[in-house]
Amino acid sequence: MNAIQTRDDILDVASKEFSEKGLAGARIDEIAEKTQTSKRMIYYHFGSKDGLYQAVLERAYERIRTQEQAARFEDMAPDQALRAIIGHNFDYHFEHPEFVRLVMNENVEKGAHITQIEGVRDRNRSVIAALAAILDKGIAQGLFREGIDPVDLHTTISALSFYNVSNRYTFRHNFGVDFAQAATRARRREQIIDCVLAWVRKV
């Protein structure tokens, strides 16, 4: 196994461990055992447990941003683009619950580690640029109203998508609704798209 594959395998296992157990609960010994490597090899690639955790966070954010940029939503018609970017965000959170848990864990850590990752802020702001372009095009075509801040728009899309994963089990217990059930998930997806579009559209 080459060094790149070894590094990727460690990140795969570490992502699962950190997302399920948090930074404090995850153990380098267990990660080494599950990757059939050694603590020494992990420290060689990442320097420390904190270094490994930061690498996991960096890759998690990089993956969602890379998919968004590859889709080039801003090149679509503005109403289609906004539907697509909301749907992608919703689907990505459902299909990558480890991303949701990692973000939750990092907020428990009060963002102490994400601030140490070089370039992550600029990388994440690519989605704001895409939303700004979509809004501008929609305003120019008379479809969207003026005054929508792209950061506010991203906040709303992320919050509505995040909740269905972060609160799935408590919501199911309290209200008997499982967001992961296919029909419920599809209905919720459309509701979120409709809500955001209703807010953005020009009356």
Backbone hydrogen bonds in HBPLUS format (Angstrom, degrees):
<---DONOR---> <-ACCEPTOR-->    atom                        ^
c    i                          cat <-CA-CA->   ^        H-A-AA   ^      H-
h    n   atom  resd res      DA  || num        DHA   H-A  angle D-A-AA Bond
n    s   type  num  typ     dist DA aas  dist angle  dist       angle   num
A0006-THR N   A0002-ASN O   2.93 MM   4  6.17 159.9  1.97 154.2 160.6     1
A0007-ARG N   A0003-ALA O   2.93 MM   4  6.09 159.9  1.97 146.1 151.3     2
A0008-ASP N   A0004-ILE O   2.94 MM   4  6.18 160.3  1.98 148.9 154.4     3
A0009-ASP N   A0005-GLN O   2.88 MM   4  6.08 158.0  1.93 150.4 156.4     4
A0010-ILE N   A0006-THR O   2.99 MM   4  6.23 157.5  2.04 149.2 155.2     5
A0011-LEU N   A0007-ARG O   2.98 MM   4  6.25 158.6  2.03 148.9 154.7     6
A0012-ASP N   A0008-ASP O   2.89 MM   4  6.14 152.3  1.96 148.0 155.7     7
A0013-VAL N   A0009-ASP O   3.11 MM   4  6.35 169.9  2.12 153.6 154.6     8
A0014-ALA N   A0010-ILE O   2.82 MM   4  5.89 162.9  1.84 151.9 157.9     9
A0015-SER N   A0011-LEU O   2.85 MM   4  5.84 151.2  1.93 142.3 149.3    10
A0016-LYS N   A0012-ASP O   3.38 MM   4  6.67 157.2  2.43 142.4 147.0    11
A0017-GLU N   A0013-VAL O   2.97 MM   4  6.27 161.9  2.01 152.6 158.1    12
A0018-PHE N   A0014-ALA O   2.79 MM   4  5.88 174.2  1.80 157.8 159.4    13
A0019-SER N   A0015-SER O   2.95 MM   4  5.89 154.1  2.01 140.7 148.7    14
A0020-GLU N   A0016-LYS O   3.06 MM   4  6.08 146.2  2.18 141.4 149.3    15
A0021-LYS N   A0017-GLU O   2.85 MM   4  5.81 150.8  1.94 147.5 155.9    16
A0022-GLY N   A0018-PHE O   2.77 MM   4  4.56 140.2  1.93 124.5 130.4    17
A0026-ALA N   A0022-GLY O   3.13 MM   4  6.06 150.5  2.22 146.9 152.4    18
A0031-ILE N   A0027-ARG O   3.10 MM   4  6.45 158.7  2.15 150.9 157.2    19
A0032-ALA N   A0028-ILE O   2.87 MM   4  6.06 160.5  1.90 153.5 158.5    20
A0033-GLU N   A0029-ASP O   2.97 MM   4  6.20 156.4  2.03 144.4 151.0    21
A0034-LYS N   A0030-GLU O   2.94 MM   4  6.10 162.8  1.97 150.8 155.0    22
A0035-THR N   A0031-ILE O   3.09 MM   4  6.19 129.2  2.36 139.1 151.2    23
A0037-THR N   A0032-ALA O   2.95 MM   5  5.04 167.5  1.96 151.3 152.4    24
A0036-GLN N   A0033-GLU O   3.19 MM   3  5.02 157.3  2.25  99.0 105.6    25
A0041-MET N   A0038-SER O   3.08 MM   3  5.15 119.6  2.46  95.9 110.0    26
A0042-ILE N   A0038-SER O   3.08 MM   4  6.46 157.2  2.13 150.5 156.5    27
A0043-TYR N   A0039-LYS O   2.87 MM   4  6.14 165.6  1.89 158.2 161.6    28
A0044-TYR N   A0040-ARG O   2.87 MM   4  6.03 138.4  2.04 137.6 149.9    29
A0045-HIS N   A0041-MET O   3.09 MM   4  6.39 152.6  2.17 147.2 152.2    30
A0046-PHE N   A0042-ILE O   2.89 MM   4  6.00 156.7  1.94 152.9 160.3    31
A0047-GLY N   A0043-TYR O   2.75 MM   4  4.37 141.6  1.90 116.3 123.4    32
A0052-LEU N   A0048-SER O   2.97 MM   4  6.26 150.7  2.05 145.8 153.0    33
A0053-TYR N   A0049-LYS O   2.93 MM   4  6.19 161.2  1.96 151.1 156.3    34
A0054-GLN N   A0050-ASP O   2.88 MM   4  6.11 158.7  1.92 150.1 155.6    35
A0055-ALA N   A0051-GLY O   3.02 MM   4  6.20 149.6  2.11 139.7 147.9    36
A0056-VAL N   A0052-LEU O   2.95 MM   4  6.24 150.0  2.04 148.7 156.9    37
A0057-LEU N   A0053-TYR O   2.99 MM   4  6.30 160.6  2.03 150.9 155.7    38
A0058-GLU N   A0054-GLN O   2.89 MM   4  6.06 162.9  1.92 148.7 153.7    39
A0059-ARG N   A0055-ALA O   3.02 MM   4  6.15 162.4  2.05 144.9 149.2    40
A0060-ALA N   A0056-VAL O   3.00 MM   4  6.17 154.5  2.06 146.7 154.1    41
A0061-TYR N   A0057-LEU O   3.10 MM   4  6.40 164.5  2.13 157.6 159.5    42
A0062-GLU N   A0058-GLU O   2.93 MM   4  6.04 157.1  1.98 147.0 154.6    43
A0063-ARG N   A0059-ARG O   2.96 MM   4  6.04 152.0  2.04 148.7 153.6    44
A0065-ARG N   A0061-TYR O   3.13 MM   4  6.30 167.3  2.15 154.8 158.8    45
A0066-THR N   A0062-GLU O   2.83 MM   4  5.85 153.8  1.90 146.8 154.3    46
A0067-GLN N   A0063-ARG O   3.14 MM   4  6.29 160.5  2.17 145.5 149.8    47
A0068-GLU N   A0064-ILE O   3.12 MM   4  6.32 158.5  2.16 144.2 150.2    48
A0069-GLN N   A0065-ARG O   2.95 MM   4  6.17 164.2  1.97 151.9 155.8    49
A0070-ALA N   A0066-THR O   2.95 MM   4  6.08 155.4  2.01 147.3 154.2    50
A0071-ALA N   A0067-GLN O   3.11 MM   4  6.28 145.5  2.23 144.1 152.1    51
A0072-ARG N   A0069-GLN O   3.25 MM   3  5.31 138.3  2.44  98.0 108.9    52
A0075-ASP N   A0072-ARG O   3.06 MM   3  5.75 165.0  2.08 119.1 123.9    53
A0076-MET N   A0073-PHE O   2.98 MM   3  5.60 165.3  2.00 121.8 126.7    54
A0081-ALA N   A0077-ALA O   2.70 MM   4  5.78 156.9  1.75 161.7 169.8    55
A0082-LEU N   A0078-PRO O   2.98 MM   4  6.13 157.5  2.03 144.9 149.6    56
A0083-ARG N   A0079-ASP O   3.14 MM   4  6.31 161.8  2.18 142.8 147.8    57
A0084-ALA N   A0080-GLN O   2.91 MM   4  6.10 157.3  1.96 147.2 154.0    58
A0085-ILE N   A0081-ALA O   2.89 MM   4  6.11 160.3  1.93 152.1 156.8    59
A0086-ILE N   A0082-LEU O   3.04 MM   4  6.11 158.4  2.08 147.7 153.3    60
A0087-GLY N   A0083-ARG O   2.95 MM   4  6.07 165.1  1.97 147.7 152.6    61
A0088-HIS N   A0084-ALA O   2.85 MM   4  5.99 155.2  1.91 146.2 153.3    62
A0089-ASN N   A0085-ILE O   3.06 MM   4  6.12 160.5  2.10 138.9 144.0    63
A0090-PHE N   A0086-ILE O   2.93 MM   4  6.16 164.9  1.95 155.5 159.6    64
A0091-ASP N   A0087-GLY O   2.89 MM   4  6.05 168.2  1.90 150.2 153.8    65
A0092-TYR N   A0088-HIS O   2.80 MM   4  5.88 161.6  1.83 152.5 158.0    66
A0093-HIS N   A0089-ASN O   3.17 MM   4  6.33 164.0  2.19 148.8 151.9    67
A0094-PHE N   A0090-PHE O   3.22 MM   4  6.52 160.1  2.26 147.9 153.3    68
A0095-GLU N   A0091-ASP O   2.85 MM   4  6.01 160.6  1.89 156.7 162.3    69
A0096-HIS N   A0092-TYR O   2.90 MM   4  5.87 124.0  2.22 142.6 155.5    70
A0099-PHE N   A0096-HIS O   2.90 MM   3  5.50 141.1  2.05 115.8 125.8    71
A0101-ARG N   A0097-PRO O   3.02 MM   4  6.35 162.6  2.06 151.8 156.1    72
A0102-LEU N   A0098-GLU O   2.87 MM   4  6.01 154.9  1.93 144.6 151.6    73
A0103-VAL N   A0099-PHE O   3.01 MM   4  6.23 160.5  2.05 150.0 154.8    74
A0104-MET N   A0100-VAL O   2.94 MM   4  6.19 157.3  1.99 148.1 155.0    75
A0105-ASN N   A0101-ARG O   2.80 MM   4  6.01 159.8  1.84 149.2 154.9    76
A0106-GLU N   A0102-LEU O   2.89 MM   4  6.11 155.0  1.96 146.8 153.6    77
A0107-ASN N   A0103-VAL O   3.04 MM   4  6.28 142.4  2.19 141.7 151.4    78
A0108-VAL N   A0104-MET O   3.00 MM   4  6.38 141.4  2.15 142.9 154.0    79
A0108-VAL N   A0105-ASN O   3.09 MM   3  4.95 121.0  2.45  90.8 105.9    80
A0109-GLU N   A0105-ASN O   3.01 MM   4  6.38 142.1  2.16 140.3 151.0    81
A0111-GLY N   A0106-GLU O   2.83 MM   5  5.37 167.9  1.85 157.7 155.7    82
A0110-LYS N   A0107-ASN O   2.93 MM   3  4.62 154.4  2.00  97.7 103.7    83
A0112-ALA N   A0109-GLU O   3.28 MM   3  5.82 153.7  2.35 110.7 117.3    84
A0116-GLN N   A0113-HIS O   2.94 MM   3  5.27 153.9  2.01 108.4 116.9    85
A0117-ILE N   A0114-ILE O   3.19 MM   3  5.40 166.3  2.21 108.9 113.0    86
A0120-VAL N   A0117-ILE O   3.41 MM   3  5.86 170.1  2.42 125.1 127.2    87
A0123-ARG N   A0119-GLY O   2.96 MM   4  6.09 157.6  2.01 151.9 159.1    88
A0124-ASN N   A0120-VAL O   2.97 MM   4  6.09 157.9  2.02 146.0 150.8    89
A0125-ARG N   A0121-ARG O   3.10 MM   4  6.30 138.0  2.29 142.0 153.3    90
A0126-SER N   A0123-ARG O   3.32 MM   3  5.78 165.1  2.34 109.6 113.7    91
A0127-VAL N   A0124-ASN O   3.43 MM   3  6.32 156.2  2.49 119.6 121.8    92
A0128-ILE N   A0125-ARG O   3.07 MM   3  5.10 126.8  2.36  95.9 109.7    93
A0129-ALA N   A0125-ARG O   3.19 MM   4  6.59 154.7  2.26 150.2 156.0    94
A0130-ALA N   A0126-SER O   3.09 MM   4  6.39 155.0  2.16 145.1 151.6    95
A0131-LEU N   A0127-VAL O   2.99 MM   4  6.19 161.4  2.03 145.3 150.0    96
A0132-ALA N   A0128-ILE O   2.87 MM   4  6.04 156.3  1.93 148.5 155.5    97
A0133-ALA N   A0129-ALA O   3.04 MM   4  6.25 154.5  2.11 145.1 151.2    98
A0134-ILE N   A0130-ALA O   3.02 MM   4  6.30 155.2  2.08 147.9 154.7    99
A0135-LEU N   A0131-LEU O   2.87 MM   4  6.08 163.4  1.90 153.1 157.4   100
A0136-ASP N   A0132-ALA O   2.92 MM   4  6.08 165.0  1.94 149.3 153.6   101
A0137-LYS N   A0133-ALA O   3.03 MM   4  6.17 158.9  2.08 144.1 149.7   102
A0138-GLY N   A0134-ILE O   2.94 MM   4  6.13 156.6  2.00 147.2 154.1   103
A0139-ILE N   A0135-LEU O   2.84 MM   4  6.09 153.9  1.91 154.3 161.3   104
A0140-ALA N   A0136-ASP O   2.97 MM   4  6.14 162.3  2.00 147.5 152.5   105
A0141-GLN N   A0137-LYS O   3.05 MM   4  6.26 140.0  2.22 140.8 150.9   106
A0143-LEU N   A0138-GLY O   2.77 MM   5  5.02 147.0  1.88 164.9 159.7   107
A0144-PHE N   A0138-GLY O   3.13 MM   6  4.98 161.3  2.16 102.5 105.1   108
A0142-GLY N   A0139-ILE O   3.00 MM   3  5.03 159.0  2.04 105.1 111.4   109
A0202-LYS N   A0143-LEU O   2.81 MM  59  5.58 165.3  1.83 136.0 134.8   110
A0145-ARG N   A0200-VAL O   2.95 MM  55  6.10 165.2  1.97 168.7 169.9   111
A0152-ASP N   A0149-ASP O   2.99 MM   3  5.18 116.6  2.40 102.6 117.9   112
A0153-LEU N   A0149-ASP O   2.95 MM   4  6.30 155.3  2.01 153.4 161.4   113
A0154-HIS N   A0150-PRO O   2.93 MM   4  6.10 159.7  1.97 142.5 147.5   114
A0155-THR N   A0151-VAL O   2.92 MM   4  6.10 157.4  1.97 146.2 152.8   115
A0156-THR N   A0152-ASP O   3.00 MM   4  6.24 159.8  2.04 149.8 154.0   116
A0157-ILE N   A0153-LEU O   3.01 MM   4  6.26 168.3  2.02 155.0 157.9   117
A0158-SER N   A0154-HIS O   2.87 MM   4  5.96 170.5  1.88 155.3 158.4   118
A0159-ALA N   A0155-THR O   2.88 MM   4  5.94 163.0  1.91 148.3 153.7   119
A0160-LEU N   A0156-THR O   3.06 MM   4  6.13 168.3  2.07 150.3 153.4   120
A0161-SER N   A0157-ILE O   3.07 MM   4  6.20 150.3  2.17 144.7 152.9   121
A0162-PHE N   A0158-SER O   2.77 MM   4  5.77 161.1  1.80 153.9 159.7   122
A0163-TYR N   A0159-ALA O   3.15 MM   4  6.14 164.2  2.18 149.0 151.6   123
A0165-VAL N   A0162-PHE O   3.03 MM   3  5.65 148.3  2.13 116.7 125.5   124
A0166-SER N   A0162-PHE O   2.90 MM   4  6.05 174.9  1.90 165.0 165.0   125
A0167-ASN N   A0163-TYR O   2.96 MM   4  5.52 160.0  2.00 143.0 147.2   126
A0168-ARG N   A0165-VAL O   3.45 MM   3  5.18 170.9  2.46 102.0 104.1   127
A0171-PHE N   A0167-ASN O   2.95 MM   4  5.84 161.7  1.98 156.8 162.6   128
A0172-ARG N   A0168-ARG O   2.98 MM   4  6.07 153.7  2.06 142.0 149.5   129
A0173-HIS N   A0169-TYR O   3.06 MM   4  6.24 156.7  2.12 142.3 148.1   130
A0174-ASN N   A0170-THR O   2.94 MM   4  6.11 165.7  1.96 150.4 154.4   131
A0175-PHE N   A0171-PHE O   2.83 MM   4  5.73 160.4  1.87 151.2 156.3   132
A0176-GLY N   A0172-ARG O   2.80 MM   4  4.58 134.8  2.00 123.6 129.9   133
A0181-GLN N   A0178-ASP O   3.06 MM   3  5.62 161.9  2.10 117.1 122.6   134
A0185-ARG N   A0181-GLN O   2.75 MM   4  5.87 166.8  1.77 169.8 174.5   135
A0186-ALA N   A0182-ALA O   2.97 MM   4  6.15 164.7  2.00 151.4 155.2   136
A0187-ARG N   A0183-ALA O   3.00 MM   4  6.14 160.3  2.04 145.2 150.8   137
A0188-ARG N   A0184-THR O   2.87 MM   4  5.98 161.5  1.91 150.9 156.3   138
A0189-ARG N   A0185-ARG O   2.92 MM   4  6.06 153.9  1.99 147.7 154.8   139
A0190-GLU N   A0186-ALA O   3.20 MM   4  6.47 162.0  2.24 147.3 150.4   140
A0191-GLN N   A0187-ARG O   2.98 MM   4  6.22 153.8  2.05 146.5 154.6   141
A0192-ILE N   A0188-ARG O   3.00 MM   4  6.22 160.0  2.04 151.9 155.7   142
A0193-ILE N   A0189-ARG O   3.09 MM   4  6.37 164.5  2.12 149.7 154.0   143
A0194-ASP N   A0190-GLU O   2.87 MM   4  6.02 166.6  1.89 151.6 155.5   144
A0195-CYS N   A0191-GLN O   2.86 MM   4  6.04 158.0  1.91 148.7 155.0   145
A0196-VAL N   A0192-ILE O   3.04 MM   4  6.21 169.2  2.05 155.3 157.0   146
A0197-LEU N   A0193-ILE O   2.99 MM   4  6.10 167.2  2.01 153.7 157.8   147
A0198-ALA N   A0194-ASP O   2.91 MM   4  5.97 153.3  1.99 145.3 152.7   148
A0199-TRP N   A0195-CYS O   3.19 MM   4  6.40 145.9  2.31 140.6 148.9   149
A0200-VAL N   A0196-VAL O   3.09 MM   4  6.33 148.8  2.19 147.3 155.8   150
A0201-ARG N   A0197-LEU O   2.85 MM   4  5.81 158.2  1.89 154.5 159.2   151
